[in-house]
């Protein structure tokens, strides 16, 4: 990847994640990155193409981060604790590879694109499915109910922590609920 393309993509991802897709125009990406408009369009066909590539970049970063966090979990309780403590660390700004916490980039982006059939919405669903598969691969046993509960509480925790700033409380409640399910 060329340095200018990488700079444009990193700048766009940072701006889109911090301010929203619809709030940031191509001119703002060009201004902040210091790269010419012609160069941007030589690498990306449109703003939608830039958004898709930003989603891909964030997906790879997030999935690699999550895989590393969950790598050594040996049972469902460890998986739950590690997953939710890692999320809390992200919420609190202690995960440099993920940057400042501004909610879920995929939820935020999906909320801005109302066409469920668009490439952008499709990619957001793909990301969520991939994260779900990763969590499922770490579960002991094949409990669809536990997987659903983990994924729903994870999404709720991300949204609630972003909206309220109450990361510790939302994590404690999520872990407490999930531990009860594991014991059943």
C-alpha positions as CSV (number, residue, x, y, z in Angstrom):
1,X,0.0,0.0,0.0
2,X,1.4,3.4,-0.9
3,X,2.2,5.8,1.9
4,X,-0.3,8.4,0.6
5,X,-3.1,5.8,0.3
6,X,-2.4,4.6,3.8
7,X,-2.3,8.2,5.1
8,X,-5.7,8.9,3.4
9,X,-7.2,5.7,4.8
10,X,-5.9,6.3,8.3
11,X,-7.1,9.9,8.3
12,X,-10.5,9.0,6.9
13,X,-10.9,6.2,9.5
14,X,-10.0,8.5,12.4
15,X,-12.3,11.3,11.2
16,X,-15.2,9.0,10.3
17,X,-14.9,7.2,13.6
18,X,-14.6,10.3,15.7
19,X,-17.2,12.5,13.9
20,X,-19.4,10.2,11.8
21,X,-19.4,9.4,8.1
22,X,-22.0,12.0,7.1
23,X,-20.3,14.8,9.1
24,X,-17.0,14.4,7.2
25,X,-16.6,15.2,3.6
26,X,-13.9,14.3,1.2
27,X,-12.5,17.9,1.5
28,X,-12.0,17.4,5.2
29,X,-10.1,14.2,4.7
30,X,-7.9,15.9,2.1
31,X,-7.3,18.9,4.3
32,X,-6.3,16.9,7.4
33,X,-4.2,14.4,5.5
34,X,-2.5,17.0,3.3
35,X,-2.9,14.8,0.3
36,X,-4.2,16.2,-3.0
37,X,-7.8,15.5,-4.2
38,X,-6.5,13.9,-7.4
39,X,-4.4,11.5,-5.3
40,X,-7.4,10.6,-3.2
41,X,-9.4,9.8,-6.3
42,X,-6.5,7.8,-7.8
43,X,-6.8,5.4,-4.8
44,X,-10.5,5.5,-4.1
45,X,-13.3,5.7,-6.6
46,X,-15.8,7.6,-4.3
47,X,-16.5,8.5,-0.7
48,X,-18.4,5.2,-0.4
49,X,-15.3,3.3,-1.6
50,X,-13.2,5.2,1.0
51,X,-15.8,4.3,3.7
52,X,-15.6,0.6,2.7
53,X,-11.9,0.6,2.9
54,X,-12.0,2.3,6.3
55,X,-14.4,-0.4,7.5
56,X,-12.1,-3.1,6.2
57,X,-9.1,-1.5,8.0
58,X,-11.0,-1.2,11.3
59,X,-12.3,-4.8,10.9
60,X,-8.8,-6.2,10.5
61,X,-7.5,-4.1,13.4
62,X,-10.4,-5.1,15.7
63,X,-10.4,-8.8,14.9
64,X,-6.6,-9.1,15.3
65,X,-6.9,-7.3,18.6
66,X,-9.7,-9.5,19.8
67,X,-8.0,-12.7,18.6
68,X,-4.9,-11.8,20.6
69,X,-7.0,-11.0,23.7
70,X,-8.9,-14.3,23.6
71,X,-6.0,-16.5,22.4
72,X,-5.3,-18.2,25.8
73,X,-8.8,-18.6,27.2
74,X,-9.3,-22.2,28.4
75,X,-13.0,-22.2,29.4
76,X,-16.2,-20.2,29.1
77,X,-15.7,-18.3,32.3
78,X,-12.2,-17.2,31.2
79,X,-13.6,-16.3,27.8
80,X,-16.3,-14.1,29.4
81,X,-13.9,-12.5,31.8
82,X,-11.3,-11.8,29.2
83,X,-13.7,-10.6,26.6
84,X,-15.5,-8.1,28.9
85,X,-12.3,-6.9,30.7
86,X,-10.8,-6.3,27.3
87,X,-13.8,-4.3,26.2
88,X,-13.6,-2.3,29.5
89,X,-10.0,-1.6,28.8
90,X,-10.9,-0.3,25.3
91,X,-13.8,1.8,26.7
92,X,-11.3,3.3,29.2
93,X,-8.8,4.2,26.4
94,X,-6.2,1.6,27.4
95,X,-6.0,-0.2,24.1
96,X,-3.8,2.0,21.9
97,X,-4.2,-0.2,18.8
98,X,-8.0,0.6,18.9
99,X,-7.5,4.3,19.6
100,X,-9.9,6.5,21.6
101,X,-13.3,4.8,22.3
102,X,-16.1,6.3,20.2
103,X,-18.5,3.4,20.3
104,X,-18.6,0.7,17.6
105,X,-17.5,2.0,14.2
106,X,-19.7,-0.6,12.6
107,X,-22.9,0.2,14.6
108,X,-22.2,4.0,14.1
109,X,-21.7,3.6,10.4
110,X,-24.6,1.2,9.9
111,X,-26.9,3.8,11.7
112,X,-25.9,6.4,9.1
113,X,-26.7,4.1,6.1
114,X,-30.3,3.2,6.0
115,X,-30.1,1.0,2.9
116,X,-29.7,-2.5,4.4
117,X,-28.7,-3.8,0.9
118,X,-25.8,-1.3,0.5
119,X,-22.2,-2.6,0.4
120,X,-21.6,-0.6,3.6
121,X,-24.4,-2.1,5.5
122,X,-23.4,-5.6,4.2
123,X,-19.9,-5.1,5.4
124,X,-21.0,-4.0,8.8
125,X,-23.0,-7.2,9.2
126,X,-20.0,-9.2,7.9
127,X,-17.9,-7.7,10.7
128,X,-20.4,-8.6,13.4
129,X,-20.7,-12.1,12.0
130,X,-16.9,-12.5,12.0
131,X,-16.7,-11.3,15.6
132,X,-19.4,-13.8,16.5
133,X,-17.6,-16.6,14.8
134,X,-14.4,-15.7,16.7
135,X,-16.2,-15.8,20.0
136,X,-17.9,-19.1,19.1
137,X,-14.6,-20.7,18.2
138,X,-13.4,-20.0,21.8
139,X,-16.5,-21.4,23.5
140,X,-16.4,-24.7,25.3
141,X,-19.3,-26.8,24.1
142,X,-21.9,-25.7,21.6
143,X,-24.4,-23.6,23.5
144,X,-26.2,-21.3,21.0
145,X,-27.9,-19.6,24.0
146,X,-24.6,-18.7,25.7
147,X,-23.2,-17.5,22.4
148,X,-26.3,-15.3,21.8
149,X,-26.1,-13.9,25.3
150,X,-22.4,-13.1,25.0
151,X,-22.8,-11.4,21.7
152,X,-26.0,-9.4,22.7
153,X,-24.4,-8.3,26.0
154,X,-21.2,-7.3,24.2
155,X,-23.1,-5.1,21.8
156,X,-25.2,-3.7,24.6
157,X,-22.1,-3.0,26.7
158,X,-20.4,-1.2,23.8
159,X,-23.4,1.0,23.2
160,X,-24.2,1.6,26.8
161,X,-20.6,2.5,27.7
162,X,-20.4,4.9,24.8
163,X,-23.7,6.6,25.7
164,X,-23.3,6.7,29.5
165,X,-19.5,6.5,30.1
166,X,-20.3,3.9,32.8
167,X,-17.9,1.2,31.6
168,X,-17.2,-0.5,34.9
169,X,-20.9,-0.9,35.8
170,X,-21.9,-2.2,32.4
171,X,-19.0,-4.7,32.4
172,X,-19.8,-5.9,35.9
173,X,-23.4,-6.4,35.1
174,X,-22.7,-8.2,31.8
175,X,-20.2,-10.6,33.4
176,X,-22.5,-11.3,36.4
177,X,-25.4,-12.2,34.0
178,X,-23.2,-14.4,31.8
179,X,-21.7,-16.2,34.8
180,X,-25.2,-17.2,35.9
181,X,-25.9,-18.6,32.5
182,X,-22.6,-20.6,32.5
183,X,-23.6,-22.1,35.9
184,X,-27.0,-23.3,34.6
